[in-house]
Amino acid sequence: MAAQPTHQPHVVVHAPALDGSRRVTADDENLGVASHLDDVVELLRLADLDRIEVEDDDIVEWQGGGPDDWPGLSEDHER
């Protein structure tokens, strides 16, 4: 008997707000607000979704720009 495929959540990094922050959701669950790519990674880790490659994985939908688009936020955030 074949194993059932594991459910892969649909992760959305929403379009930037006026301050440049982006809401992150998985399916219908709000994971939090990110102000940098590192924040997205941390929110996914806290939700036990750290196996997801946020920049390359097909289950992450980037709305209003990709992983490098954080308009309105200062450029001094250290990676």
Long-range contacts (C-beta under 8 A, 24 or more apart in sequence): 8-59, 9-49, 9-59, 10-59, 10-61, 11-44, 11-49, 11-52, 11-54, 11-57, 11-59, 11-60, 11-61, 12-60, 12-61, 12-63, 13-40, 13-54, 13-60, 13-61, 13-62, 13-63, 13-67, 14-63, 14-64, 15-63, 15-64, 15-65, 16-64, 16-65, 16-69, 16-70, 16-71, 16-72, 17-72, 18-72, 19-72, 19-73, 20-70, 20-71, 20-72, 20-73, 21-73, 22-64, 22-70, 35-70, 35-73, 35-77, 36-70, 36-73, 36-77, 36-79, 37-67, 37-68, 37-70, 37-79, 38-79, 40-67
